[in-house]
Amino acid sequence: MLQVMDMRRAYVEEKAATQGQKWKLPPSGQPISLFGAPSTTLGVGDENNESPLDRRCIMRPSDDIIFRVYCADHTYCTLRFPLSTTVETLKHVAADKLGLKHDDLILVELKSSGEKIVFKDGDVSIPTSLSLNGRIFISLKDHLDALTCLPEQERPTEGTDSDLEMFSTRELAFHMTMLDWSLFKCVHEYELIYNTFGRHHFRKITSNLDVFLRRFNEIQYWVATEICLTTNMSKRVTLIRKFLKLAA
């Protein structure tokens, strides 16, 4: 029973420390906590000493997130709302900021492939649900064909500047696993249920699960991109060998 009480106290303290977090959705990559994870002061050599990744904040319904909503002409407005805000509310506010009439407007995710996914009015936490390189657009129902990808969605055209050969496979695997674990342990089991049956039925966020799935896709496309954009054949062979050893 003492262990249960200690766990409950730790949960309450963590929730109070991370309450009111604010996040920013960059053009690409993971949502960024503007206030960062709660820090603790630990002694050198302390076995409980954790890295910043281990203290990653859990995304909560009351947390604000900053993101962009685009029009067909690629103008945009910046919104800041709690993750639990519905699409219907976001749609009306974005229309007011962009000077659009509210008649027959919808919010759409436009992927870099040109595919369009229409959000339901009851959907929540849509900024974190975007696919890799996806963007939120507002449009009339009858004008979806007018939506085109942003120039930034057509990138990258070059591989990363860093040379992966500078790092050992063991080192890369360790740090990638630590990041994956920091994302995975933030996922609540209920988010799997909400995601399976549709978050619009529950009005509950699945942001932590969204971020974890996004990380999986990032790794998948990162490997393919690095291989395809490496023009030197001998370097490409070395890179493929590196990735195969990394996945083993």
HELIX and SHEET records of a PDB file:
HELIX    1   1 LEU A    2  ALA A   17  1                                  16    
HELIX    2   2 PRO A   52  ARG A   55  5                                   4    
HELIX    3   3 VAL A   87  LEU A   98  1                                  12    
HELIX    4   4 ILE A  126  SER A  129  1                                   4    
HELIX    5   5 LYS A  141  ALA A  146  5                                   6    
HELIX    6   6 PRO A  151  GLU A  154  5                                   4    
HELIX    7   7 LEU A  164  MET A  166  5                                   3    
HELIX    8   8 THR A  169  PHE A  184  1                                  16    
HELIX    9   9 GLU A  189  PHE A  197  1                                   9    
HELIX   10  10 ARG A  199  PHE A  202  1                                   4    
HELIX   11  11 SER A  207  CYS A  228  1                                  22    
HELIX   12  12 MET A  233  ALA A  247  1                                  15    
SHEET    1   A 4 ILE A  32  SER A  33  0                                        
SHEET    2   A 4 LYS A  22  LYS A  24 -1                                        
SHEET    3   A 4 ASP A  64  TYR A  70  1                                        
SHEET    4   A 4 TYR A  76  PRO A  82 -1                                        
SHEET    1   B 3 LYS A 116  VAL A 118  0                                        
SHEET    2   B 3 LEU A 105  LEU A 110 -1                                        
SHEET    3   B 3 ARG A 135  LEU A 140 -1                                        
END                                                                             
